[in-house]
Every structure is written in structure tokens, then in C-alpha cells.
Amino acid sequence: MEEPPYDLIILGATGFTGKYVVREALKFLNSSFPLKSFALAGRNLTKLTETLKWAAHPHSPPPIPLLIADIADPQSIRRLCTQTNLILNCVGPFRYYGEPVVAACVETGCDYLDICGEPEFMEKMEANYHERAVQSGALVVSACGFDSVPAELGFIFNSRQWVGQSAPNRIEAYMSLESKRRVVWNFGTFESAVLGVANADQLLKLRRSRPRRPRPKIPGPPPPKGPTIEHKKDIGLWAVRLPSADSSVVRRTLSTLAENPQGLPGVNESADEIEQRKTFWSSVKPAHFGVKLGSKSLIGILRIITVGMLIGLLARTSLGRWLLLTFPLVFSLGWFRRKGPSEDGVNSASFKMWFVGHGFSSSNSEGNAEPDMEIVTRVMGPEIGYLTTAIILVQCALIVLSKREALPQGGTLTPGIVFGSTDLQQRLQQNGISFDVISKNA
Ligand SMILES: NC(=O)c1ccc[n+]([C@@H]2O[C@H](COP(=O)([O-])OP(=O)(O)OC[C@H]3O[C@@H](n4cnc5c(N)ncnc54)[C@H](OP(=O)(O)O)[C@@H]3O)[C@@H](O)[C@H]2O)c1
């Protein structure tokens, strides 16, 4: 079979996030990297041209092909799949626009990565396309952005610190967003979040309709619910539970692992790769997982709760949704803007994600009601929505391009199970996202 002309195509390149992904991909367009060629796709040629100019600045734009494709025209999406082995999808909200792209990739056997943070979309794609993707050999991996790779790799990193007989019972992630300026995100993420809350019942219905997946065996009792607002003095944060995609993605990874304790075999792994995968996954110990959003001040937490309540109350009615989506700046108390953050704003922001693991120092202590050991690790990096997301998506893509034989044949899978045992963590570290052990106390 003749190789398609492009290593990958970035679909939705003109979007706020898409343009950062293009800029990140350009850094790796060089003969010494596996990325030899790529194309940008979108529905507006002028916008694509502008995007390439912005992404290449201060250099002149390289001769990258610009392809016209519209989600509303399935033929145009199928055409993209015949021109590449890998689509990076940045078109959201995914509940509106994602399925035709997944369907075309699954039909043609083209690999697919996206930056979705919408659990309903991901679980629906898994329910409807997993078997067909396995058959066609299309690797479909959602959540290859800040949602949910830091959570997945951060969980795995903490879990692997529990060596010997020690084992975690729960790993709680505390996310803190920092900036010298006001933290602001683009409307696209707000819209996806509002629609997620509006359709929360659909997600419950979908989950109830699916067969129960095996749960991992976790030592000790289920963790206590804990207070609504927690003051986590040791890391200097007030924190509140965040109903993000991360928990559901990590849970899916742990279910896949419960079914396949040695991870998923690659298409054509070498003996060394098989050994490395088995060794890696045997060192990952399951635990209960949750995510909290943190703030250095109690006022910051009250602000987060206020925005959460406004979205929770208003997103359920059409008038409320209209208000939220028409006045995002007002109802998000300044966090989401139609035009997105300024470049300075993006460059001055960063994140820290603390993973606080509680567990048992030995199998003898597992019968105890209370864990007797704590391990704290941290993932840290630049601004989450556009810098970290672009870095992660591009590094996942480079792994697909360079190590396809070592990755599963196909299926709709989580980033943790596909990339967990690869060198993704090292690649992220080389690109400004760090993983550190902070403390171990027994
Ligand atoms: N995982 C994460 O952490 C993370 C981070 C950032 C964003 N996201 C998600 O990424 C998505 C995009 O966010 P954003 O802020 O970049 O939004 P955005 O600026 O509105 O970008 C949307 C993109 O989709 C394109 N698009 C819309 N309808 C289309 C159609 N019918 N055919 C082809 N392309 C179409 C737009 O093209 P036009 O330019 O032609 O309108 C644009 O390129 C959201 O779902 C957001 O939640 C996730």
C-alpha cells in the first residue's frame, strides 16, 4: 500500500487551542524527528493561512499544505483519513463535532488523538466504536491534553512509588493554577463544560446501559467522603472536589488494567518491548482516585464554588444555558472570554498538580481502618489549556509516529493505557512538564 502523503493532519487548526498545537508541532518538523510532513485542516482557507503565519512567527510560514474539511461534510473528513495515518482533532465541543471524525477514522483505520475533556463523548465513543476500531486497526485516544494526561501519568507515577509490600489505598490530586496575571481561558472550554453539566443525566444513562467493567482490587476500605472544603495545610491550599474528566479517565484505565494486568500488547512488539511493558504495568498499583481544585486563599475557593453553582444551576435550562453562553465573562466571574487569554496571559500561567497518596506500609497493616503511609508527588508545568495541552498532544503524536508497532493494534482507549508504559513521561519532562517525588512518610 502506498504511504499517505502526510504523517499527521491537525484538524481544527484555526481554533484557539489548535493554533498552539500547530506552533508546537512546527518545533518538531525536521528530518531528525519522526515528523517529516504534516498538514492543517479546517473549514476556512483564510483562517488556516493566518494560523500558520501566527504559529510560524517570527519566521516566515513554511510550505505546509492547508486542507479544507468541514465536520458537516463527512466526505471531506473521510478524504483527510486517506491522506494521513494520524489525525489530531482539536474541534470541539466534541459532543457536537467529534463523532463524525471518530467514525471516519475507525472506518478507514486511521489513528486518532484528541484533546477532549468530555467524559460523555469519550465513553460514548468507547461504547459505539471500540470493537470496530479493534477490527480496523484504528487507535482512537481521547483526552491527550491537560485533560487527562497529567492526571493519568501523575497517578501512575505516584502509584509506582509504592514499592515492595506497600500499597496505596487512595491517591488524591490537588490542582493549583498559578499566574502573575489573571487566569483566563477561551470560550470553547467553557461551552464544553456547560454542555457537560447540562447533559449530566445522559452520561448517567449511558453508564447504566453499559455492562459493568471489572474493578481493580484496592487494599483497605473505600476512602471517607471528607469535608466539602478542605484546608490542605502541607501544600498550602484550600481545595474543593472538581467534577472533571480526569477521574473517569483514570477509572477507565484502571478497569482496562484489571482486565489486562500486563497492559495491552502492541501490534508487533519486540521481545524487549514485551518485557518492558510487563515489568512496567506490574509496578502500577491501583487506588481510589479523585481530583480537587485548589486555591491559596479561602476567597479563591469560594469563587470556584460560586462559578460551579452558577453553572450547575443555570446549565440545566435552555434560558440558563443561553445566559451562560452569551455572557461567559460575567457568569464565570472573569475566567472565560470569547476571545481567550492574551499571549502574555498564557505565557505567565502555570500549574502544579499534587498527588497525595495514602496507603499501607505492608500487607500486615492492610486490615487497619486507617492508612499508615503517605507519599506525595507532584506534576508541574506551563499554562494548562494551550501550552501543556499542545505539548502533550504533540508528544503523544510523536510516539504514535515513531513506535506504532509497540502500541495496541486499535480500539478506543485511554491515554494512560496506551502511553503509560512508553517514554511519554520522559518526553514531557524534556518539554517542561516535571514529575517529582516530594515526600514519603510511613
Ligand atoms: N484537554 C484539554 O485540556 C483541553 C484544552 C483546551 C481545549 N480543549 C477542548 O478543545 C476544544 C476546542 O477548544 P477551543 O478553545 O480551541 O475552541 P475554538 O477556539 O472555538 O476552536 C474550535 C475549532 O473547531 C473548528 N470547527 C468548529 N466547527 C467546525 C466544523 N463544522 N468543521 C470543521 N471545524 C470546525 C473551528 O473552526 P473555525 O475556526 O472555522 O470556526 C475551530 O478551529 C473544546 O472542546 C475544549 O474543551 C481541551
The ligand as a MOL file (V3000), in Angstrom:
LIG
                    3D

  0  0  0     0  0            999 V3000
M  V30 BEGIN CTAB
M  V30 COUNTS 48 52 0 0 0
M  V30 BEGIN ATOM
M  V30 1 N -7.9200 18.6560 27.0470 0
M  V30 2 C -7.7650 19.9030 27.4210 0
M  V30 3 O -7.2010 20.1360 28.4530 0
M  V30 4 C -8.2740 20.9930 26.5250 0
M  V30 5 C -7.5910 22.2000 26.4530 0
M  V30 6 C -8.0730 23.1880 25.5990 0
M  V30 7 C -9.2240 22.9440 24.8550 0
M  V30 8 N -9.8640 21.7650 24.9710 0 CHG=1
M  V30 9 C -11.0790 21.4860 24.2050 0
M  V30 10 O -10.8110 21.7080 22.8340 0
M  V30 11 C -11.9820 22.1400 22.1780 0
M  V30 12 C -11.6710 23.3920 21.3690 0
M  V30 13 O -11.4680 24.4690 22.2490 0
M  V30 14 P -11.0160 25.8970 21.6820 0
M  V30 15 O -10.9880 26.8090 22.8370 0
M  V30 16 O -9.8080 25.7480 20.8470 0 CHG=-1
M  V30 17 O -12.2740 26.2450 20.7660 0
M  V30 18 P -12.3730 27.1660 19.4610 0
M  V30 19 O -11.3650 28.2510 19.5210 0
M  V30 20 O -13.8090 27.5370 19.3490 0
M  V30 21 O -11.9830 26.1910 18.2560 0
M  V30 22 C -12.8840 25.3290 17.6720 0
M  V30 23 C -12.3000 24.7960 16.3930 0
M  V30 24 O -13.2670 23.9030 15.8160 0
M  V30 25 C -13.4710 24.2820 14.4660 0
M  V30 26 N -14.7940 23.8970 13.9840 0
M  V30 27 C -15.9870 24.2090 14.5200 0
M  V30 28 N -16.9810 23.6890 13.7510 0
M  V30 29 C -16.3790 23.0320 12.7230 0
M  V30 30 C -16.8400 22.3120 11.6120 0
M  V30 31 N -18.1400 22.1660 11.3740 0
M  V30 32 N -15.9490 21.7690 10.7550 0
M  V30 33 C -14.6050 21.9150 10.9660 0
M  V30 34 N -14.1090 22.5930 12.0060 0
M  V30 35 C -14.9850 23.1600 12.8620 0
M  V30 36 C -13.2880 25.7670 14.4510 0
M  V30 37 O -13.0980 26.1960 13.1020 0
M  V30 38 P -13.3640 27.7470 12.6440 0
M  V30 39 O -12.1050 28.4630 13.0160 0
M  V30 40 O -13.5670 27.6240 11.1990 0
M  V30 41 O -14.5520 28.2380 13.4120 0
M  V30 42 C -12.0560 25.8920 15.3410 0
M  V30 43 O -10.9020 25.5410 14.5910 0
M  V30 44 C -13.0310 22.3340 23.2560 0
M  V30 45 O -13.8680 21.2080 23.2730 0
M  V30 46 C -12.2380 22.4190 24.5310 0
M  V30 47 O -12.9470 21.9680 25.6660 0
M  V30 48 C -9.4080 20.7820 25.7820 0
M  V30 END ATOM
M  V30 BEGIN BOND
M  V30 1 1 1 2
M  V30 2 2 2 3
M  V30 3 1 2 4
M  V30 4 1 4 5
M  V30 5 2 4 48
M  V30 6 2 5 6
M  V30 7 1 6 7
M  V30 8 2 7 8
M  V30 9 1 8 9
M  V30 10 1 8 48
M  V30 11 1 9 10
M  V30 12 1 9 46
M  V30 13 1 10 11
M  V30 14 1 11 12
M  V30 15 1 11 44
M  V30 16 1 12 13
M  V30 17 1 13 14
M  V30 18 2 14 15
M  V30 19 1 14 16
M  V30 20 1 14 17
M  V30 21 1 17 18
M  V30 22 2 18 19
M  V30 23 1 18 20
M  V30 24 1 18 21
M  V30 25 1 21 22
M  V30 26 1 22 23
M  V30 27 1 23 24
M  V30 28 1 23 42
M  V30 29 1 24 25
M  V30 30 1 25 26
M  V30 31 1 25 36
M  V30 32 1 26 27
M  V30 33 1 26 35
M  V30 34 2 27 28
M  V30 35 1 28 29
M  V30 36 1 29 30
M  V30 37 2 29 35
M  V30 38 1 30 31
M  V30 39 2 30 32
M  V30 40 1 32 33
M  V30 41 2 33 34
M  V30 42 1 34 35
M  V30 43 1 36 37
M  V30 44 1 36 42
M  V30 45 1 37 38
M  V30 46 2 38 39
M  V30 47 1 38 40
M  V30 48 1 38 41
M  V30 49 1 42 43
M  V30 50 1 44 45
M  V30 51 1 44 46
M  V30 52 1 46 47
M  V30 END BOND
M  V30 END CTAB
M  END
